[in-house]
């Protein structure tokens, strides 16, 4: 797979455990002296090995893996597929084996596993939405553990903040249905969001009298491009998997409507997560209201009405022996709260115990049942005895469940707000689009308004002033200005004319555009951004491991502490360890001890620890996306806040990236047109930005000659170049019209023994002193001229570097350009350290040297020329815009080309991690202070005790407070100096 193709794919950086690989060739053969390498390779024959490579995010990673493998002896070919995380290596077993290749890949910073059979990549990603949710971090860890242990599962992620499970699996061993069954067996209910297959799937709902008959008999499988069609007769849902290049949703609906006029077809949206979260909020709210219906009377009869004499006499009246009316009434009212409204806690606790784990539901179930069952025992004993007067805890059970339901309701409400960024991004897409029907000449025959989800590739859409573009496409007619601020963050509208690319979700200005759809549905830039943000919110930050370790032991430890608290107070009372006057009049020693034990059990909150990191990461990445900074998950976020050294590429990063030839100096007697045509012929096969600048200059010289001769032509035809060779970091070499042409820097000339005269040296230094790149041209091994290329500095580059230095971050320029030009640019922006004439592998090595010196390094580049350095750095930051924003080779993607967004990314990551630390301090501090307080630590000195229902309310409040703390990140404002800088740039 070519590097250019790999660059057009989006991958997310992931962490995965390293699986050992057994080499097929355990030892390499030894040969006698005199046997050539070719003979060894023929004798040993060639072998192929297919590796699964974990950690690749883009083409930059692919290049790094490919170079690392090709450095080994005996490698004949190495192809790396970054999208599918694999590498195919053809090698000679006489020189190298699979284990050596695997070690080379791992030395490059990736994890490799040998796949023993050559086959297409079979790893798929299955996403499941849990309909009953993840109650706490313990559930999340347990679910991940059990899924990861299934044969064929590569990795499983189940963050408690999203209620989604992402499973990477081998499709040769498992299917999504098997994974869904496993989730059910573990004790969770879920629905499939995506199966990870390469084809697209659409879900249609058929409504009408003949819906079931039509759905079963409709032969959609006969349509070209339809892979599978299945009908659910109970729900009247039609699921279709198809190839979007061959067929689309409109074709399906047309086929259905042709079968029957009475069928109404509805397209299901894929935003079930938001709908499920809304339903969850409604369920908790409804349960809380019902619990209040029963709990308020229980609270009044036990704590308020006893002080009203007439009412108290009624409540104290005896029904059976010593059983009072008040106790019986509280028993009746509490029972539905305990077993009907509180059923969800029993179900959650059962599933947790079935998995061999313990979560918050276990604590709630144990605490409330202890209070309820003791109260029932006390009531039954009083009913069967004439001398025992019961003391019950029914109000503890009912109020505890009510307060926890209130906390869960508030928590669900707050968690929904953490993912508002995704909802806002999804809402950018318009609901409808205007489809044009055209003839072969492009004349418009008809206009139809259709659902934007029905747009198919190659459709021509009409975009009127003030309307949103429905999908990514190319303008085929019209001229207008389009506001891309909602996608790229660029404030000023961008002019669009025929041939220009437009992005779905952007807002058209004052003109009418006809746009041909090129990317629709999940292929659009907007959909890629949404997926990137969703994946970023699924990925765990390394700091989350701290909470994971604590959560494994937290609940069992709390149960032990609770039992010990109850036993300690009980035996202290039995052994007269404290005065009898300490016991409240309405209790005895056993009941006091029981109250302390229940309070300890219900005040402990593992959820607050589990929510501390993911909620902050979710809000932080969402805020970043809204400001044009895409941070690919918690791993990138955590590394970015540690950065203390930034390495900048020059071309396209500090400079605009559109070099222009400003003048040409000829050292020999040669016509300028002939000179530039030879140079252009040599450079036309190169993709380097400098090559493009030289070709544009040659075109201008050619056009000038045409104007002088009153001839006109659309495009020059350059002579054919033979034996073309691109020399990395130096230039190009070719034979044009039988003449050897070298175009490049000084080192290229010296390597080919081209004499550089003193006057040429002076011209070269003069160009470098003006921050221009000097391109030397040799024809037939004689220096013929010098082209001075200028790449203007980006507006605000100097100010951005100054701000970074004020943040105690050192700045370095590392470029393949000459030292003079690099130093001139460095002086302009205020950078002292410069590494010039660096090849791509030299840049990566220099980054590693900076890391070895104790620096946390961020590399800022374009994600293409600087790919090895981007991979080697702790944080790769890519500057890009438009439809490539989600496919750049980096951990952080800046959707605008402004350097101040580097500052925004670092500042946002620092603020997010400050919030994470605050969340952990609160969560740990709450449990550290709350558990001793509930255990009665202050009771001997102050007689203060914490009733279980208050402890339960405090527990619920702790989770809500952590989520609200994370939500405060929504108020994030980037540094004021950046707003002033952008305003100044906009006015220029």
Secondary structure, DSSP 8 states (H G I E B T S, - for coil): --HHHHHT---------------SS-S-----TT--HHHHHHHH-EEEEEEEEES--SHHHHHHHHHHHHTSTTEEEEEEETTTTEEEEEEETTT--HHHHHHHHHHTT-EEEEESS-----EEEEEEEETT---SHHHHHHHHHHHHTSTTEEEEE--TTTTEEEEEEETTT--HHHHHHHHHHHT--EEEEE---SSEEEEEEEESTTHHHHHHH--GGGSTTEEEEEEETTTTEEEEEE-TTT--HHHHHHHHHHH-SS-EEEE--S-HHHHHHHHHHHHHHHHHHHHHHHHHHHHHHHHTGGGSHHHHHHHH-EEETTEEHHHHHHHHHHHHIIIIITHHHHHHHHHHHHTT---HHHHHHHHHHHHHHHHHHHHHHHHT-SS------HHHHHHHHHHHHHHHHHHHHHHHHHTHHHHHHHTTS-SEEEEEEE-TT--EEEEEEEEGGG--TT-EEEE-TT-B--SEEEEEEE-EEEE-HHHH---S-EEE-TT-EE-TT-EE-SS-EEEEEEE-GGGSHHHHHHHHHHHHHHS--TTHHHHHHHHHHHHHHHHHHHHHHHHHHHHHHHTT-S-GGGS-TT--HHHHHHHHHHHHHHH--HHHHHHHHHHHHHHHHHHHHHTTEEE-SHHHHHHHTT--EEEE-IIIIIB-S--EEEEEEE-SS--HHHHHHHHHHHHTT---HHHHHHHHHHHHHHHHHHHHTT---SS-----EEEEEEETTTEEEEEETTEEEEEE-HHHHHHTT----HHHHHHHHHHHHTTEEEEEEEETTEEEEEEEEE--B-TTHHHHHHHHHHTT-EEEEE-SS-HHHHHHHHHHHT--EEE-S--HHHHHHHHHHHHHTT--EEEEE-SSTTHHHHHHSSEEEEE--GGGTTS-SSSEEESS--THHHHHHHHHHHHHHHHHHHHHHHHHHHHHHHHHHHTTTTHHHH-----HHHHHHHHHHHHHHHHHHHHGGGG----HHHHHHHHHHHH-
